[in-house]
Structure formats: C-alpha cells, structure tokens
Amino acid sequence: MRKVRGKGLRIAGLVLGIVGVTASVTAVILSACGMYQARLCKKCKKGAEFR
C-alpha cells in the first residue's frame, strides 16, 4: 500500500476551514446584534441626538 502524500496540507485546509466558518458565524451574530441595537436607538431619545 502506498503512502498518501499531502497529509499536512489536508490538515491545514481543515483548520483554515474551521477558522473561516467560525469567523463567518461570529460576523453574522455581531451584525445581527448591531442591527438590533440600531433599531432600539431609533426608538429612544438618544436616537434623535445621533441624527
């Protein structure tokens, strides 16, 4: 049986993929929180001050 080459590259790709997915999920969550805060700010007194 031949040894399969490129094991390090597959592991690096897997790690980079996991990091990418984690960053994407974090960005979506932070964006949703920011949009929620912006909507709250429009309804409160401070929203008028920032315009």
C-alpha positions in Angstrom: 0.0 0.0 0.0 1.3 3.4 -1.0 1.6 6.2 1.4 -0.7 9.1 0.6 1.1 12.4 0.4 -0.1 15.8 1.4 -1.5 15.0 4.8 -0.2 18.3 6.2 -1.9 20.3 3.5 -5.2 18.5 4.3 -4.9 19.2 8.0 -4.0 22.9 7.3 -7.0 23.1 5.0 -9.3 21.6 7.6 -8.0 24.0 10.3 -8.4 27.0 7.9 -11.9 25.9 7.0 -12.9 25.7 10.7 -11.4 29.1 11.4 -13.3 30.5 8.4 -16.6 29.1 9.4 -16.1 30.4 13.0 -15.3 33.9 11.7 -18.4 33.8 9.4 -20.7 32.8 12.2 -19.2 35.4 14.5 -19.7 38.1 11.9 -23.3 37.2 11.3 -24.0 37.2 15.1 -22.3 40.6 15.6 -24.1 42.0 12.6 -27.5 40.9 14.0 -26.7 42.4 17.4 -25.7 45.7 15.8 -28.8 45.9 13.7 -30.9 45.2 16.9 -29.1 47.9 18.8 -29.6 50.4 15.9 -33.3 49.6 15.8 -33.5 50.2 19.6 -31.6 53.5 19.2 -34.1 54.8 16.7 -36.9 54.4 19.2 -35.2 56.0 22.2 -34.2 59.6 22.9 -30.6 59.1 22.0 -31.6 58.1 18.5 -32.7 61.6 17.8 -29.5 63.0 19.2 -27.3 61.0 16.9 -29.0 62.1 13.7 
